Amino acid sequence: MTSPGKPLPQPPKWAGKMLQFLHPSATLEEVEGDLAELYAYWYRQYGKQKATIRYILAVFSVLPPFVRRRRPNHSYSQPLLLSPAMIRNYLTIAWRNLLHQKAYSFINIMGLAVGMTVVMLIGLWIYDELSYNTYHQHYPDIAQVWGGGTDPQNSTIEGSYALQYPVGPTLKDNYAQYFKHVSMAFGIGECTVSTGDKKFSKRGQFIEENALDMLSLRMLQGNYQSLHDPHSVILSQSTAETIFGKEDPMGKRLRIDNLLEVTVTGIYEDIPRNNHFSDIHLFLPWPLLVSYREWMKEGATDWDNRTVNVYVQLQPNTPIETANAAIKDLYSQYVPKDFFTTIEKNKPFVQLIPMSSWHLYSEFENGKPAGGRITYVWLFGIVGSFVLLLACINFINLSTARASTRAREVGVRKAIGSGKGQLIVQFLSESYLVVLLAFSVAVVLLLLVQNPFNELADKDIALPFGQPLFWACMLPFLLLTGCMAGLYPAFYLSSFQPVKVLKGVIQHGRTAALPRKVMVVVQFTVSVMLIMGTLVVYQQIEYARNRPIGYDRQSLLTLDMSDPGYKSKQEVLRNELLRSGVVASVATSSSPLTEVWNVTGGYEWQGKDPDLDASLVRCNVSPDYGKTVGWELVAGRDFSTALATDSTDAIIINQAAVQYMGLQNPVGQKLTDVDEFGTPKWTRTIIGVVKDIVMESPYEPVQPAIYFTNEDAYALLHIKINPAVSASEALPKIEAVFKNIVPSALFNYTFVDEAYAHKFSQEARIGTLAGVFSLLAIFISCLGLFGLASFVAEQRTKEIGIRKVLGASVYTLWHMQTKEFVTLVILACILAIPISYGIMHTWLASYAYHTEISLWIIFLTCIGALLLTLLTVSYQAVKSALMNPVKSLRNE
């Protein structure tokens, strides 16, 4: 009580007016009085500021929708649903229930935790994919120029990012109103970087100076003019540390491929792994490339050869559609008519592909980005949603299955005045408590699997626990998960009628169990689909891996010969390698076995379709190339050093070229290469046909190719190790030969079989990830099935005891308890098979070279699901069947 004559402290007027305006009038006077007394008490105990805060919170707690409006003729008030005391009470009851039912609590929490872990891993993977290239400040305005044309034979549009040299200057000079920067680039792949006696293999790229500003590289030393000097180089931070250690790299001299002398003029921050330029370790100035590559000087006016990449940055507020419309007809406007004679026939054009599409939409269909990694983003997004759904189904099934144990609790609460809303809030609070506990476990699991996941996914994903965006996403995620898991059980349990449940009457039988059966079927349908899809992916990979590739890739090495020291020592090197005893054969070529480096057009032959603009893969090889790589002749003969005319008159073509050229008897026929004016450059005789060599994607048809000898066009050395010698024994001896003959070169080799295996890395990685997620999905489903089986066995304890007394065998009791679950899984398999078949058949059709879905995959998946079901359910079934009936019936 307050002192006489001393006025009571008054609460904020605006809060009192809001209470009068929004609170039901029937109970307004009583609530106002109670709150006024509470404010006076809080004022004396805590002071005016804290009393005011408490009063405002109290006002909000009694406003709709937190209280139920009562009709004016009712004189009583409903207890508050979300008052701190009630929430504390709900959580206390939920915690006690979890402790009381430890086994079911563990199943619920672990199921949700595994599901959340999968969802968070997939979410981080998807975020990494969607944020590809966003490292660059001008990311929305950066694009790459893509050149295409129409194939007159089938009217399809084909093209690539490789463009003619003059495209870059033409865009700069004639379309400056659309582009802030235009930069040409030329990748040199792996190059040898040396300083003193130290040599390193790094990836480099020649690029124009304005690219540094366009890409907004974060310069740690130097600036955006660091490539102004034609003999400069800028290094990534990690590359500089690798080469120079703790020394200051600025001003230091380097040699590139033992050919170019450059000076370090800048250091830039390492570009993140999820970036188009992440594998570039150093950038070199464009004028340096032009100064030492004669063919690049000539390329400045050459509209025939596609050798460079062109990147652009749009002017501010310039839509990419506007720029595309302006540059589309670049060829027809600026290519000399007497130089480029195929404009009318091929209708060549250029277009801008935004940086956002380079990674996710890397595949083209009829001249438009049509797919790529975005397919896997959608795939894993769906998988993550399914896995979370399975975990939530476990919670729903176990909560509703154990309804009978909570029925009397609900009846008593309703009998003493609890409303349905209060019960719903209570049960939802239990589900959110489980979700919070599961999330805590999921965070621990995420920490444990971070490194293995990054290694498996070939990513460098950091856990974003310190980023507000992560927690901003987690809050709705937890709210949604808790709602998904707890909403149906909350409404289901709160709907019990107190009169019936207190008499012991609660709905049983088929109707009550039907929702649970449906959800079990959904769980296993999804799980079977995921497993079947994963097996099809692996079948497709193995099918392509076992495809005949046209050569023997075992014990075959490839080395780069860009170092000038090789030029005059190829024959000496070859002889010394053969004399070492560990090498069976040596050959050279202008391109690797696993890539296409050169595609040229302008070929003529007898019987050629005049509408065909022939393009062929072109590879220069030494005479021993076929022997070294082990290609297979199907007609004619191989190159021979004994025939001098082979170096000037002979070519070998592959089977794809025979079909492409429409030749019936190819051996002995002539092939002529003509220039852009129609003047023949050379004419050679086809002396042999080899089986198709898979040089690009093992999932696509082999391109038509020609092979001929040209002593001046060798870039790579191929070494076949003696089959009688192991690689570990051969490599040191081969390296010793190289160091003795070409000491300036870095002995940097590649096993051809490893390079070929790399072609399957993306599909194999996706398949492995999908397999792991599928196994976790089936684990979650089996976890829920185990919980249901345990509950059913517990509910039927007395029935099982009576049956045992009457003579039922263990097998009979086991069969009685498992047949229902097995039936549900069989139904799930029946539903999953056509859905999975349709989806995977469509996916396989996207590959030109693909397998067919085998029956063994369907059979194996279904049998596996049934066996897992039996193993999961049988433990509890056998356990209850072996129980002593005296113990189970003693209460009777």
ZAMARGU-4260 file (C-alpha; in steps of 0.2 Angstrom, whole numbers, plus 5000, padded with zeros to 4 digits):
<rodrens>
0) 5000/5000/5000 | 5006/5018/4997 | 5007/5031/5011 | 4991/5041/5014 | 4990/5058/5005
5) 5003/5052/4992 | 4996/5050/4975 | 4999/5033/4966 | 5012/5034/4952 | 5003/5034/4935
10) 5008/5023/4920 | 5011/5030/4902 | 4995/5038/4896 | 4997/5032/4878 | 4998/5014/4883
15) 4983/5016/4894 | 4973/5023/4879 | 4979/5009/4868 | 4973/4996/4881 | 4956/5005/4881
20) 4954/5005/4862 | 4959/4987/4859 | 4955/4977/4874 | 4937/4969/4875 | 4926/4980/4884
25) 4919/4966/4895 | 4935/4964/4905 | 4943/4981/4902 | 4939/4988/4919 | 4946/4973/4928
30) 4962/4972/4918 | 4965/4991/4920 | 4964/4990/4939 | 4975/4975/4939 | 4988/4983/4928
35) 4987/5000/4938 | 4991/4990/4955 | 5005/4981/4946 | 5013/4997/4940 | 5012/5004/4957
40) 5021/4989/4964 | 5034/4989/4950 | 5037/5008/4953 | 5041/5005/4972 | 5052/4990/4968
45) 5062/4995/4953 | 5059/5013/4949 | 5050/5022/4936 | 5059/5017/4920 | 5058/4998/4923
50) 5040/5000/4929 | 5036/5008/4913 | 5044/4995/4903 | 5035/4981/4912 | 5019/4990/4911
55) 5020/4992/4892 | 5025/4973/4890 | 5010/4969/4901 | 4998/4979/4890 | 5004/4971/4874
60) 5002/4953/4882 | 4984/4956/4886 | 4979/4963/4869 | 4972/4953/4854 | 4977/4941/4846
65) 4986/4935/4862 | 4969/4934/4871 | 4952/4928/4865 | 4939/4941/4863 | 4924/4936/4874
70) 4906/4940/4871 | 4900/4955/4881 | 4888/4945/4892 | 4903/4934/4898 | 4910/4941/4914
75) 4926/4930/4915 | 4942/4931/4907 | 4953/4918/4898 | 4970/4914/4905 | 4984/4922/4894
80) 4991/4910/4881 | 5008/4918/4879 | 5012/4925/4896 | 5029/4922/4903 | 5023/4911/4916
85) 5013/4900/4904 | 5027/4899/4892 | 5039/4893/4906 | 5026/4881/4911 | 5024/4874/4893
90) 5043/4872/4892 | 5044/4863/4909 | 5031/4851/4904 | 5039/4848/4887 | 5056/4845/4895
95) 5049/4833/4907 | 5040/4823/4893 | 5057/4822/4883 | 5066/4815/4899 | 5052/4803/4902
100) 5052/4796/4885 | 5071/4796/4881 | 5070/4783/4867 | 5057/4793/4857 | 5065/4809/4861
105) 5082/4803/4855 | 5074/4797/4838 | 5065/4814/4836 | 5080/4825/4840 | 5092/4814/4830
110) 5080/4813/4815 | 5078/4832/4815 | 5096/4835/4818 | 5102/4825/4803 | 5089/4832/4792
115) 5094/4850/4797 | 5112/4846/4795 | 5109/4840/4777 | 5098/4855/4773 | 5111/4867/4780
120) 5125/4858/4770 | 5115/4859/4754 | 5110/4877/4758 | 5128/4882/4760 | 5133/4872/4744
125) 5119/4881/4734 | 5124/4898/4741 | 5142/4895/4735 | 5135/4891/4718 | 5123/4906/4717
130) 5137/4918/4723 | 5149/4912/4710 | 5159/4927/4703 | 5150/4940/4715 | 5167/4944/4722
135) 5169/4957/4708 | 5162/4974/4712 | 5156/4977/4695 | 5148/4959/4694 | 5131/4964/4687
140) 5139/4974/4673 | 5152/4962/4667 | 5149/4950/4652 | 5159/4939/4640 | 5157/4940/4621
145) 5150/4924/4613 | 5151/4922/4594 | 5140/4910/4585 | 5133/4906/4568 | 5120/4896/4559
150) 5124/4878/4552 | 5115/4879/4535 | 5113/4860/4535 | 5102/4859/4550 | 5098/4877/4554
155) 5105/4876/4572 | 5115/4889/4580 | 5133/4885/4586 | 5147/4895/4593 | 5159/4898/4607
160) 5168/4911/4618 | 5184/4909/4606 | 5183/4925/4595 | 5194/4933/4581 | 5206/4945/4587
165) 5198/4960/4578 | 5182/4958/4588 | 5190/4967/4603 | 5196/4983/4594 | 5180/4984/4584
170) 5170/4984/4600 | 5181/4997/4608 | 5181/5009/4593 | 5164/5008/4587 | 5153/5004/4602
175) 5161/5014/4616 | 5144/5021/4621 | 5139/5004/4627 | 5155/4998/4635 | 5165/5006/4649
180) 5179/4993/4647 | 5183/4980/4633 | 5197/4968/4637 | 5205/4954/4627 | 5212/4939/4636
185) 5222/4924/4631 | 5225/4910/4643 | 5242/4901/4642 | 5237/4887/4655 | 5251/4879/4665
190) 5268/4889/4663 | 5285/4888/4671 | 5289/4902/4682 | 5307/4903/4688 | 5318/4914/4698
195) 5336/4909/4700 | 5336/4890/4702 | 5318/4889/4708 | 5305/4883/4696 | 5286/4883/4699
200) 5271/4877/4688 | 5258/4891/4688 | 5243/4896/4677 | 5244/4912/4669 | 5234/4923/4657
205) 5238/4938/4646 | 5225/4952/4648 | 5223/4970/4644 | 5227/4983/4657 | 5209/4989/4659
210) 5204/4972/4665 | 5211/4975/4682 | 5199/4989/4685 | 5184/4979/4677 | 5187/4964/4688
215) 5190/4976/4703 | 5205/4965/4709 | 5210/4970/4727 | 5228/4976/4725 | 5238/4973/4740
220) 5253/4981/4731 | 5253/4991/4715 | 5237/4998/4707 | 5226/4996/4692 | 5240/5003/4681
225) 5252/4989/4686 | 5251/4981/4669 | 5256/4996/4659 | 5274/4991/4657 | 5274/4978/4643
230) 5287/4968/4653 | 5277/4967/4670 | 5268/4954/4679 | 5256/4954/4694 | 5255/4939/4705
235) 5241/4933/4717 | 5246/4934/4736 | 5248/4915/4738 | 5259/4914/4722 | 5270/4928/4728
240) 5272/4919/4745 | 5276/4902/4736 | 5289/4910/4725 | 5297/4923/4736 | 5293/4918/4754
245) 5293/4932/4766 | 5303/4943/4754 | 5295/4959/4746 | 5291/4953/4728 | 5289/4970/4721
250) 5302/4974/4708 | 5309/4956/4708 | 5313/4948/4691 | 5304/4932/4684 | 5306/4921/4669
255) 5290/4914/4661 | 5293/4897/4652 | 5312/4902/4651 | 5307/4914/4637 | 5300/4930/4644
260) 5308/4941/4657 | 5296/4951/4667 | 5296/4961/4683 | 5283/4960/4697 | 5274/4976/4698
265) 5258/4971/4708 | 5251/4959/4721 | 5233/4955/4722 | 5222/4947/4735 | 5219/4928/4731
270) 5202/4927/4721 | 5190/4915/4730 | 5188/4898/4724 | 5170/4900/4718 | 5176/4912/4704
275) 5179/4911/4685 | 5197/4917/4688 | 5201/4908/4704 | 5214/4896/4695 | 5224/4911/4688
280) 5240/4914/4697 | 5247/4928/4687 | 5242/4941/4674 | 5253/4947/4660 | 5251/4962/4649
285) 5243/4960/4632 | 5257/4969/4623 | 5270/4956/4629 | 5260/4942/4620 | 5259/4952/4604
290) 5277/4956/4604 | 5283/4938/4605 | 5270/4928/4596 | 5271/4931/4578 | 5254/4923/4574
295) 5246/4935/4586 | 5253/4950/4577 | 5246/4944/4561 | 5229/4940/4570 | 5225/4959/4572
300) 5217/4959/4555 | 5213/4940/4554 | 5194/4937/4554 | 5196/4919/4551 | 5204/4911/4567
305) 5196/4911/4584 | 5210/4913/4597 | 5205/4926/4610 | 5192/4929/4623 | 5184/4946/4625
310) 5177/4953/4641 | 5167/4969/4643 | 5160/4980/4657 | 5144/4989/4652 | 5142/5008/4654
315) 5132/5013/4669 | 5113/5011/4667 | 5115/5001/4650 | 5104/4986/4649 | 5113/4971/4642
320) 5098/4968/4630 | 5102/4986/4622 | 5120/4982/4620 | 5116/4965/4612 | 5104/4972/4600
325) 5118/4985/4595 | 5132/4972/4592 | 5123/4958/4585 | 5127/4962/4567 | 5145/4967/4571
330) 5152/4954/4558 | 5141/4960/4543 | 5145/4978/4547 | 5164/4977/4549 | 5171/4962/4541
335) 5178/4965/4524 | 5166/4958/4511 | 5180/4950/4501 | 5188/4943/4517 | 5174/4934/4525
340) 5164/4926/4512 | 5152/4916/4523 | 5141/4930/4530 | 5126/4926/4520 | 5127/4908/4522
345) 5131/4906/4541 | 5124/4923/4547 | 5138/4925/4561 | 5134/4936/4576 | 5140/4940/4593
350) 5131/4942/4609 | 5135/4946/4628 | 5133/4933/4641 | 5132/4940/4658 | 5144/4935/4672
355) 5130/4928/4682 | 5127/4915/4668 | 5145/4909/4665 | 5145/4896/4679 | 5127/4891/4681
360) 5122/4891/4663 | 5138/4885/4654 | 5129/4874/4642 | 5121/4882/4626 | 5106/4876/4616
365) 5104/4884/4599 | 5114/4899/4603 | 5106/4902/4621 | 5112/4898/4638 | 5101/4883/4642
370) 5108/4873/4657 | 5123/4868/4667 | 5126/4869/4686 | 5109/4876/4688 | 5102/4859/4686
375) 5112/4853/4701 | 5106/4868/4711 | 5088/4863/4708 | 5092/4845/4711 | 5100/4848/4728
380) 5087/4861/4733 | 5073/4847/4730 | 5084/4834/4739 | 5086/4845/4754 | 5067/4849/4755
385) 5063/4831/4754 | 5076/4826/4768 | 5069/4839/4780 | 5051/4833/4776 | 5056/4815/4780
390) 5063/4821/4797 | 5047/4831/4801 | 5037/4816/4796 | 5046/4806/4809 | 5041/4819/4823
395) 5023/4819/4817 | 5021/4800/4816 | 5028/4797/4833 | 5018/4811/4841 | 5002/4805/4834
400) 5006/4787/4837 | 5009/4791/4855 | 4993/4801/4856 | 4985/4788/4868 | 4998/4791/4881
405) 4994/4810/4881 | 4975/4808/4879 | 4970/4808/4898 | 4982/4823/4900 | 4972/4832/4887
410) 4956/4827/4895 | 4960/4833/4912 | 4967/4849/4905 | 4951/4853/4896 | 4940/4847/4910
415) 4948/4860/4922 | 4946/4874/4909 | 4960/4874/4896 | 4955/4880/4879 | 4960/4872/4863
420) 4971/4887/4859 | 4981/4884/4875 | 4984/4866/4871 | 4989/4870/4853 | 5002/4882/4860
425) 5008/4869/4873 | 5011/4856/4860 | 5019/4868/4848 | 5030/4873/4862 | 5035/4855/4864
430) 5039/4854/4845 | 5049/4870/4845 | 5059/4864/4860 | 5064/4848/4850 | 5068/4859/4835
435) 5080/4870/4846 | 5088/4854/4853 | 5090/4847/4836 | 5097/4863/4829 | 5110/4863/4843
440) 5115/4845/4838 | 5115/4850/4820 | 5127/4864/4823 | 5139/4852/4831 | 5137/4839/4817
445) 5140/4854/4804 | 5157/4857/4813 | 5162/4839/4812 | 5158/4836/4794 | 5164/4853/4787
450) 5181/4847/4781 | 5175/4830/4774 | 5161/4839/4765 | 5172/4852/4757 | 5184/4839/4751
455) 5169/4829/4744 | 5161/4843/4736 | 5178/4851/4730 | 5173/4867/4739 | 5180/4879/4751
460) 5165/4883/4761 | 5167/4892/4778 | 5154/4890/4791 | 5145/4907/4792 | 5141/4907/4811
465) 5148/4925/4812 | 5137/4932/4798 | 5121/4940/4803 | 5113/4934/4786 | 5115/4916/4792
470) 5106/4919/4808 | 5093/4929/4798 | 5090/4914/4787 | 5090/4902/4802 | 5076/4910/4811
475) 5063/4907/4798 | 5070/4890/4795 | 5068/4885/4813 | 5050/4893/4813 | 5045/4884/4798
480) 5053/4867/4804 | 5044/4868/4820 | 5028/4873/4812 | 5030/4858/4799 | 5034/4846/4813
485) 5022/4852/4827 | 5006/4859/4819 | 4997/4843/4814 | 5001/4834/4831 | 4996/4850/4840
490) 4979/4851/4832 | 4977/4832/4832 | 4980/4830/4851 | 4970/4846/4856 | 4955/4839/4847
495) 4952/4825/4859 | 4935/4826/4868 | 4937/4826/4887 | 4922/4815/4891 | 4928/4801/4879
500) 4946/4801/4884 | 4943/4802/4902 | 4932/4786/4900 | 4947/4778/4891 | 4939/4779/4874
505) 4950/4785/4860 | 4950/4782/4842 | 4959/4767/4836 | 4960/4756/4821 | 4962/4759/4803
510) 4956/4777/4802 | 4967/4783/4816 | 4983/4775/4809 | 4979/4780/4791 | 4989/4796/4791
515) 5004/4788/4799 | 5003/4774/4785 | 5002/4788/4772 | 5017/4797/4779 | 5028/4781/4780
520) 5024/4778/4762 | 5029/4795/4757 | 5045/4793/4767 | 5050/4777/4758 | 5044/4783/4741
525) 5056/4798/4743 | 5070/4787/4749 | 5068/4774/4736 | 5068/4788/4722 | 5084/4796/4729
530) 5093/4779/4730 | 5087/4774/4712 | 5092/4791/4705 | 5110/4789/4713 | 5112/4772/4706
535) 5107/4778/4688 | 5120/4792/4690 | 5134/4780/4694 | 5128/4768/4680 | 5129/4783/4667
540) 5147/4787/4674 | 5153/4769/4672 | 5145/4767/4655 | 5154/4783/4649 | 5170/4777/4658
545) 5170/4761/4649 | 5167/4769/4632 | 5180/4764/4619 | 5192/4779/4618 | 5202/4774/4603
550) 5219/4774/4612 | 5229/4766/4626 | 5229/4778/4640 | 5239/4767/4653 | 5257/4772/4657
555) 5256/4787/4646 | 5263/4803/4651 | 5261/4820/4643 | 5273/4835/4645 | 5273/4853/4639
560) 5287/4859/4628 | 5284/4877/4629 | 5302/4880/4636 | 5313/4885/4621 | 5326/4873/4627
565) 5316/4859/4619 | 5317/4867/4601 | 5334/4859/4596 | 5335/4844/4607 | 5319/4834/4603
570) 5328/4821/4594 | 5342/4820/4607 | 5329/4819/4621 | 5319/4805/4611 | 5335/4794/4609
575) 5340/4796/4627 | 5323/4792/4634 | 5322/4776/4623 | 5340/4772/4628 | 5335/4773/4647
580) 5326/4756/4646 | 5310/4763/4655 | 5302/4771/4640 | 5294/4761/4626 | 5290/4775/4614
585) 5291/4794/4612 | 5280/4806/4601 | 5275/4824/4599 | 5259/4833/4595 | 5251/4850/4594
590) 5237/4846/4606 | 5234/4834/4620 | 5224/4818/4619 | 5211/4824/4631 | 5207/4841/4623
595) 5203/4849/4607 | 5215/4864/4604 | 5212/4868/4586 | 5196/4867/4575 | 5198/4874/4557
600) 5187/4876/4542 | 5189/4879/4523 | 5191/4861/4517 | 5187/4853/4500 | 5186/4836/4494
605) 5178/4826/4480 | 5159/4824/4482 | 5158/4837/4495 | 5141/4845/4498 | 5142/4863/4492
610) 5132/4869/4507 | 5143/4861/4520 | 5155/4873/4528 | 5167/4860/4534 | 5176/4861/4551
615) 5188/4848/4557 | 5198/4845/4572 | 5216/4847/4567 | 5231/4839/4576 | 5249/4839/4570
620) 5259/4823/4576 | 5276/4815/4574 | 5277/4799/4564 | 5278/4788/4580 | 5262/4796/4588
625) 5251/4781/4583 | 5263/4769/4590 | 5265/4779/4606 | 5247/4782/4610 | 5241/4765/4603
630) 5228/4771/4591 | 5219/4758/4581 | 5219/4758/4562 | 5203/4752/4553 | 5209/4756/4536
635) 5225/4760/4527 | 5242/4762/4536 | 5250/4773/4549 | 5263/4787/4546 | 5281/4780/4542
640) 5298/4789/4544 | 5304/4778/4530 | 5292/4788/4518 | 5298/4806/4515 | 5282/4810/4507
645) 5272/4807/4523 | 5278/4824/4530 | 5271/4833/4515 | 5257/4823/4507 | 5249/4811/4520
650) 5235/4813/4532 | 5225/4801/4543 | 5207/4804/4548 | 5196/4797/4561 | 5179/4787/4558
655) 5169/4802/4563 | 5177/4812/4549 | 5173/4798/4536 | 5155/4799/4541 | 5155/4818/4541
660) 5163/4819/4524 | 5152/4805/4517 | 5167/4795/4510 | 5164/4777/4505 | 5182/4772/4502
665) 5192/4786/4510 | 5210/4779/4508 | 5218/4787/4493 | 5206/4802/4492 | 5212/4820/4492
670) 5209/4833/4505 | 5212/4851/4501 | 5214/4866/4514 | 5208/4883/4506 | 5210/4900/4513
675) 5197/4913/4515 | 5199/4918/4497 | 5196/4901/4491 | 5215/4898/4486 | 5222/4881/4490
680) 5235/4880/4504 | 5239/4862/4503 | 5232/4846/4496 | 5235/4829/4505 | 5231/4811/4502
685) 5221/4801/4515 | 5233/4786/4519 | 5223/4779/4534 | 5208/4779/4545 | 5209/4777/4564
690) 5195/4773/4577 | 5188/4788/4585 | 5198/4796/4599 | 5188/4803/4613 | 5196/4820/4616
695) 5182/4830/4624 | 5167/4825/4634 | 5165/4806/4635 | 5146/4809/4635 | 5146/4817/4618
700) 5149/4812/4600 | 5168/4812/4594 | 5171/4827/4582 | 5178/4823/4565 | 5197/4825/4565
705) 5212/4825/4554 | 5230/4821/4559 | 5246/4826/4549 | 5264/4828/4551 | 5272/4845/4553
710) 5289/4847/4561 | 5286/4865/4566 | 5270/4863/4576 | 5274/4852/4591 | 5269/4858/4608
715) 5267/4842/4619 | 5278/4827/4622 | 5270/4810/4624 | 5280/4796/4633 | 5274/4778/4634
720) 5282/4769/4649 | 5289/4752/4646 | 5275/4740/4652 | 5288/4729/4661 | 5293/4744/4672
725) 5282/4752/4686 | 5279/4771/4685 | 5288/4773/4702 | 5303/4765/4695 | 5302/4774/4678
730) 5299/4792/4683 | 5315/4796/4692 | 5325/4789/4677 | 5314/4799/4665 | 5317/4815/4676
735) 5336/4812/4676 | 5336/4812/4657 | 5326/4829/4656 | 5337/4837/4669 | 5352/4832/4659
740) 5346/4837/4642 | 5334/4852/4645 | 5340/4858/4663 | 5330/4874/4661 | 5313/4866/4659
745) 5302/4861/4674 | 5299/4842/4674 | 5280/4844/4675 | 5270/4829/4668 | 5252/4823/4667
750) 5246/4805/4667 | 5234/4804/4653 | 5223/4792/4662 | 5221/4804/4676 | 5217/4818/4664
755) 5204/4807/4656 | 5197/4802/4673 | 5195/4821/4677 | 5182/4822/4664 | 5170/4812/4675
760) 5174/4822/4691 | 5159/4834/4691 | 5146/4819/4688 | 5156/4808/4700 | 5156/4822/4713
765) 5137/4826/4711 | 5133/4807/4712 | 5143/4805/4728 | 5135/4819/4736 | 5118/4813/4730
770) 5122/4796/4737 | 5127/4802/4754 | 5111/4813/4755 | 5101/4798/4750 | 5109/4787/4763
775) 5105/4800/4776 | 5087/4801/4770 | 5085/4782/4771 | 5093/4783/4788 | 5080/4796/4794
780) 5066/4785/4787 | 5072/4769/4796 | 5074/4779/4812 | 5056/4784/4811 | 5051/4766/4807
785) 5061/4760/4822 | 5051/4772/4833 | 5035/4766/4826 | 5039/4748/4827 | 5044/4751/4846
790) 5028/4759/4849 | 5017/4746/4841 | 5026/4732/4850 | 5023/4741/4866 | 5005/4744/4863
795) 5003/4725/4858 | 5013/4718/4873 | 4997/4710/4881 | 4991/4704/4864 | 5008/4696/4861
800) 5008/4688/4878 | 4991/4680/4876 | 4995/4673/4858 | 5011/4665/4866 | 5001/4657/4879
805) 4989/4650/4866 | 5004/4643/4857 | 5010/4656/4844 | 5028/4654/4838 | 5041/4667/4837
810) 5040/4667/4818 | 5021/4670/4819 | 5023/4684/4831 | 5037/4692/4820 | 5027/4690/4804
815) 5012/4698/4813 | 5021/4713/4817 | 5032/4716/4802 | 5019/4712/4788 | 5011/4729/4789
820) 5027/4739/4788 | 5033/4728/4773 | 5017/4731/4764 | 5019/4750/4766 | 5037/4749/4759
825) 5031/4738/4744 | 5018/4751/4741 | 5031/4765/4742 | 5042/4755/4729 | 5027/4753/4717
830) 5025/4772/4718 | 5043/4777/4717 | 5048/4766/4702 | 5038/4775/4688 | 5042/4792/4695
835) 5061/4789/4696 | 5061/4781/4679 | 5053/4796/4671 | 5064/4808/4679 | 5080/4799/4676
840) 5076/4794/4658 | 5074/4813/4655 | 5091/4816/4663 | 5099/4803/4653 | 5092/4809/4637
845) 5102/4825/4639 | 5118/4815/4635 | 5121/4810/4617 | 5131/4795/4624 | 5121/4787/4638
850) 5115/4771/4645 | 5098/4764/4648 | 5091/4761/4665 | 5094/4743/4670 | 5081/4732/4678
855) 5095/4727/4691 | 5094/4745/4698 | 5075/4744/4701 | 5077/4727/4708 | 5092/4731/4719
860) 5084/4747/4726 | 5067/4739/4731 | 5076/4723/4738 | 5087/4735/4748 | 5073/4745/4755
865) 5063/4729/4760 | 5079/4722/4769 | 5082/4738/4778 | 5064/4738/4783 | 5065/4720/4790
870) 5081/4724/4799 | 5074/4740/4807 | 5057/4732/4812 | 5063/4715/4816 | 5073/4720/4832
875) 5058/4726/4841 | 5047/4712/4834 | 5058/4698/4839 | 5062/4706/4856 | 5043/4707/4860
880) 5040/4690/4853 | 5054/4683/4865 | 5047/4692/4880 | 5040/4681/4894 | 5021/4681/4893
885) 5020/4680/4912 | 5028/4697/4914 | 5017/4705/4900 | 5001/4698/4908 | 5004/4699/4926
890) 4994/4715/4928 | 4979/4706/4921
</rodrens>
